[in-house]
């Protein structure tokens, strides 16, 4: 959950504030209890703001606590210039919350303050309700989770293994723009470092991991050429190497180019990317490390935001095919769907029981295992940060992953590449709209309806929202 600051704004007349102080405090206390019960950490101002000096000093103290979002709370009529001073004392996203108790004009105070902020162009969100209103707490939570995700980007480092893959412009972003707009640095790492480290990685761990995969997967389909135990262990050693580099260079999220150098001459990165994105490996539970295939920078940035909001692994896929007769999309990519998506279970064995490791196809002469499964069904949020004439936009929609009987699944996967992972998605967007307007070949997804948080992310980052629905 998020860290939320709460600053209550009062009337600037001494005798009015003296009369209202107990009322304001009781409303604030109720709001804090509700937010705390929802799982948030709440930092409150040391005093109620009733002077211009307190407006600045109290808000600075709250800001210094590293809050993700700041609530300015209006239980009574409040002098609007206090809000202006308070807003200038923090850089966090702002939520103006009004009490709806009709005995005092809290709504009036919020509207006057919000109008003043509009005049100076300070973005903010307005909410209202009783302190114990569950819907109010949910709305605050949406914006707070979004703010926490956005704040997590600042000061983070993206590890970019290799350069632009196969001329793919949408996989490469301007590092100056990333730092200016998102606060993200990019650490460039040559793929040769990965190769050298993989050659030196612990062979006993690679053997342990291979045996673990063989014991738990639906199948490891060795063919003696494109997939052998030795090639699978090379892929595992690549995972170990990247994991070590992540630790040494303090990387927060990453992308691996892979094609064509590694896929032609070393091994594919499918196993590496799948398990980096998983919340476990053969050593037990671990943190998800968001990693994009083909070093897709905007893809990884989208995934990092979605992961920070949801806490779940994030799916990465090509938009491979549109089955117009069924109105479903085949989201399929050699790189990775994290194995977690096979069953979305906390138990790795349950997921891996639905995962096959197949020999790589003709695209990749170096060989290795492709991590294949069909994503488990359920409601999904699909999104992608893309750029239009240099300006970022959040392309967003709701969807549903579907799975069918074995014969239908087999028929569908054989129409594209059966050795690769697939997610069959019914999107809440007409096919002609999607194909005409979507700004990349890669798309990303997390379980559930997270559109509210993604809308808030777009607003807080000051980027355009391009949301699609039917009807």
C-alpha positions, 0 to 999 in steps of 0.5 A: 500500500501507499504512504499518504500525507494528510494536512487539514486546512482551516479558517484563518480567523482566530476565533473561527478556528478556535471554534472549529478546531475540535470538529476538524480534528475529529473528522481528520481522525476518522479519515485517518482511521479509515485509510489505516484500516485499508492498509495505508500508512498515514502521516498527519500534519503536526498542526491544523493549518490556520495561518500562512506560515503553518500552511508551508511548515506543516506541509513541508514536514509531511513532505519530508516523510516521503509521502506518495500522495498528499491529502488536503482535507476540508472539513470547514470553510478554509482560506484558499491561499493556505492551500496555495502555500501548502501546494507550493511546499510539496511536489507530491500529487495532491488530493483535495478531500471535502467532508460532506457533513452539511453542518459546515461548508467543507465542500465550499472550502474544497471548491475555492481551493481547487479553483485557485489551484486550477488558476496556477495550473497545479494538477490535483484530484477532488474527492468528497465523502464522510470520513468513514466512507468506504468508497472514498477510501477506495478512491483515495487508495486508487490515487495513492497506489498510482502515486506510489508506482509513479514515485517508485520510478524516480531514482530507479535504474533500468538495465539495458542489455544490448541495443536496438533489436532488429531495427525496432524503433518502438523498443528504444526510448530517449534516455534524456526524456526518461530522466526528465519525465520519469526520473529513470536512469538507463545503465547500458550493459553489453550482452558480452558481459552476460555471456562471460558471466554465464560461462562462469556461473555455478554449474551445480546450481544450473544442474539443480535448476534443470532437475527442478524444471524436469521434475515439475514441468509438464514436459521438457522435450529434448530433441538432441539438437535445439534442446539438450540438457546442456543447452537448458543449463546454459540458459539457466546459467544466463539467468544466474549471470543476469541475476548477479549483474542486477545485484551488483549494479542495483538494477530496478528493472531490465530488458535483454536484446537477445536477437540476433546475437544471442539467438544466433550464437549463444542461446535464447533468453526465454528461460532467463526472462521467464524466471526473472519475471516470476515470483519464484525460482528453484531456490524458492520465493523471490521478488519479481524483477520486471524484464522485457524481451528485446530490451523494449524500454517503453514495454519495461516501463509499462510493466514496472508501473503495472507491477508496482500497482498490482504486485503481480508479475506482468505479461509481455507479449507480441500482438501476434494474430487476430482471430476475427471469427472468434473476436479473440487475439493471440498474444504470443511471443518467444521471449516470455510469459512468466510461468506464473501465468500458466495457472496464476498460483502461489504454488510454482508446482501448480504453474509449472505443471502446465508449462512445456519446455520445447526446442526453439524454432528455426528463427533461433539457430543457437537453440535452447528451450522455449517456455510454452503454456497457455495463460490462465483465463480471467479478467485482465487490464492491458496497457502500453506506454507508446509515443506519438510525435515524441509525446507519451500516451497510455494506451489502455483497455480491459480484456478477458483471457480465455482458454478452451478445450484441449482440441481448440487450444491445440488448433489455435496455437498451431495456426501461429507458433505452437512452441511459444506461450499464448494468451487468448484475449478478448479485448474491450476494444474493436479490432479495427480500432486497435489495429489502426491506433495501437502504437507498438507490437508489444502489449502488457497485462495484469490480472483484474481491472486496474484501469482506475490506477492506470488512469491516475498514473497517466494524469500524475505523469502528465501524459495523454490517456488513450483508452478504448472501450466498445460501444 
